[in-house]
């Protein structure tokens, strides 16, 4: 059996949180990937390279 969620009837907060959580998690992980990338490039490269990586991420 599959459970169907309706965003047009009933309470909205809990279904909305369950819907948005994976998106927020993906955005957080992408930000952490960019931060680690900046740390590594900043350790071994010049400021021009760091600027390019920060623009790309």
Secondary structure as UniProt FT lines:
FT   HELIX           13..44
FT   HELIX           47..56
//
